[in-house]
Amino acid sequence: MKIFKALVLFLIINFSGLAIGSWLMNNGPLTDWYLNLNQAPWTPPGWVFGVAWTLIMICFSVYLAYLLNTKKTNLPILLFVIQFILNVSWNYVFFNQQMVLVGLIIISLLTVLIFFFFFNYKKDLKKRSYLLLPYMIWMLIATSLNAYILINN
């Protein structure tokens, strides 16, 4: 039952983070600024982002529920809070403020943090660590998209 309660809590927090990030980007992907950028040829269509983030946040929430049930320290909670701040702030910095370099720094830190979660807690969570794979893969793609925009605009 503890895992179920933690799962529900993380689902609420993570999907709230997505909503806040979406609100902070101020319709960014549909702005003239973004639409006129030279974007990477591997940029997925818009609908993929919603599907990807839904899958990522479900898997990440399950991962976190098990992690907090396994690890009885505050470090995973601190790392989660940092992840939340980086994830939400990227939307504001990149889309709303159009600060592509700062966005790349934020998304790079977020990518490193997600990989840290995977490698640091893999021994504790074993196969459940693979719940982070969608997040890890997506962060590599997103970081490359951000870097491409920085370099080619």
C-alpha positions as CSV (number, residue, x, y, z in Angstrom):
1,M,0.0,0.0,0.0
2,K,2.9,2.4,0.6
3,I,4.1,2.0,-3.0
4,F,0.6,2.7,-4.3
5,K,0.3,5.9,-2.2
6,A,3.7,7.0,-3.3
7,L,2.8,6.2,-6.9
8,V,-0.4,8.3,-6.8
9,L,1.6,11.2,-5.2
10,F,4.3,11.1,-7.8
11,L,1.8,10.9,-10.6
12,I,0.0,14.0,-9.3
13,I,3.3,15.9,-8.8
14,N,4.8,14.9,-12.1
15,F,1.7,15.6,-14.2
16,S,1.3,18.9,-12.3
17,G,4.9,19.7,-13.3
18,L,4.0,19.0,-16.9
19,A,1.0,21.3,-16.7
20,I,3.1,24.1,-15.0
21,G,5.8,23.7,-17.6
22,S,3.2,23.9,-20.4
23,W,1.7,27.0,-18.9
24,L,5.2,28.7,-18.4
25,M,6.1,28.1,-22.0
26,N,3.3,30.5,-23.0
27,N,2.3,28.7,-26.2
28,G,6.0,28.5,-27.2
29,P,6.0,25.8,-29.8
30,L,3.4,27.7,-31.8
31,T,5.1,31.1,-31.7
32,D,6.7,32.7,-34.7
33,W,10.0,32.7,-32.9
34,Y,10.0,28.9,-32.5
35,L,8.4,28.1,-35.9
36,N,11.0,30.2,-37.7
37,L,14.0,28.5,-36.0
38,N,16.2,26.2,-38.1
39,Q,15.3,23.0,-36.3
40,A,17.0,19.6,-36.4
41,P,15.9,17.3,-39.2
42,W,15.1,14.7,-36.5
43,T,12.6,17.0,-34.7
44,P,9.5,14.8,-34.1
45,P,6.0,16.1,-34.9
46,G,4.3,18.0,-32.1
47,W,2.0,15.2,-31.0
48,V,5.0,13.0,-30.1
49,F,6.0,15.3,-27.3
50,G,2.7,14.8,-25.4
51,V,2.8,11.0,-25.9
52,A,6.5,10.8,-24.9
53,W,6.0,12.9,-21.7
54,T,2.9,11.0,-20.7
55,L,4.8,7.7,-20.9
56,I,7.9,9.2,-19.3
57,M,6.0,10.6,-16.3
58,I,4.1,7.3,-15.7
59,C,7.3,5.3,-15.8
60,F,9.2,7.9,-13.7
61,S,6.4,7.9,-11.1
62,V,6.5,4.1,-10.8
63,Y,10.3,4.2,-10.6
64,L,10.2,6.9,-7.8
65,A,7.6,5.0,-5.8
66,Y,9.8,1.9,-5.7
67,L,12.9,4.0,-5.1
68,L,11.5,5.8,-2.1
69,N,10.2,2.4,-0.8
70,T,13.8,1.0,-1.1
71,K,16.0,4.0,-0.1
72,K,15.3,5.5,3.3
73,T,17.4,8.6,2.8
74,N,16.5,12.1,1.8
75,L,18.9,12.1,-1.2
76,P,16.3,10.7,-3.7
77,I,13.8,13.3,-2.6
78,L,16.3,16.1,-3.0
79,L,17.3,14.8,-6.5
80,F,13.6,14.6,-7.4
81,V,13.0,18.2,-6.4
82,I,16.0,19.3,-8.4
83,Q,14.7,17.3,-11.4
84,F,11.3,18.9,-11.0
85,I,12.8,22.4,-10.9
86,L,15.0,21.8,-13.9
87,N,12.2,20.1,-15.9
88,V,9.7,22.9,-15.3
89,S,12.2,25.8,-15.7
90,W,13.5,24.6,-19.1
91,N,10.1,25.4,-20.6
92,Y,10.1,28.9,-19.3
93,V,13.7,29.6,-20.2
94,F,13.7,28.1,-23.6
95,F,10.2,29.0,-25.0
96,N,9.1,32.0,-22.9
97,Q,12.5,33.8,-22.6
98,Q,14.0,32.4,-25.8
99,M,17.3,31.8,-23.9
100,V,18.6,28.9,-26.0
101,L,22.0,28.6,-24.3
102,V,20.6,28.7,-20.8
103,G,18.0,26.2,-21.9
104,L,20.8,23.9,-23.2
105,I,22.6,24.2,-19.8
106,I,19.4,23.3,-17.9
107,I,18.4,20.4,-20.2
108,S,22.0,19.1,-20.0
109,L,21.9,19.2,-16.2
110,L,18.5,17.4,-16.3
111,T,19.9,14.7,-18.6
112,V,22.9,14.1,-16.3
113,L,20.6,13.9,-13.3
114,I,18.3,11.3,-14.9
115,F,21.4,9.2,-15.8
116,F,22.6,9.7,-12.2
117,F,19.3,8.3,-10.9
118,F,19.7,5.3,-13.2
119,F,23.3,4.4,-12.4
120,N,23.3,5.4,-8.8
121,Y,20.2,3.3,-7.8
122,K,20.5,0.5,-10.4
123,K,21.9,-1.9,-7.8
124,D,19.0,-1.1,-5.4
125,L,16.2,-1.3,-8.0
126,K,17.6,-3.8,-10.4
127,K,15.2,-4.3,-13.4
128,R,12.9,-1.5,-12.2
129,S,15.7,0.9,-13.1
130,Y,14.8,0.3,-16.7
131,L,11.7,2.3,-16.1
132,L,14.0,5.3,-16.6
133,L,14.9,4.3,-20.1
134,P,12.1,6.3,-21.8
135,Y,13.2,9.4,-19.8
136,M,16.9,8.8,-20.6
137,I,16.3,8.3,-24.3
138,W,14.0,11.3,-24.5
139,M,16.5,13.6,-22.7
140,L,19.2,12.6,-25.2
141,I,16.9,13.5,-28.0
142,A,15.7,16.7,-26.4
143,T,19.2,17.8,-25.5
144,S,20.3,17.2,-29.1
145,L,17.3,19.3,-30.4
146,N,18.2,22.2,-28.1
147,A,21.9,22.0,-29.1
148,Y,21.0,21.9,-32.8
149,I,18.9,25.1,-32.4
150,L,21.7,26.8,-30.5
151,I,24.3,25.9,-33.1
152,N,22.2,26.5,-36.2
153,N,20.4,29.8,-35.3
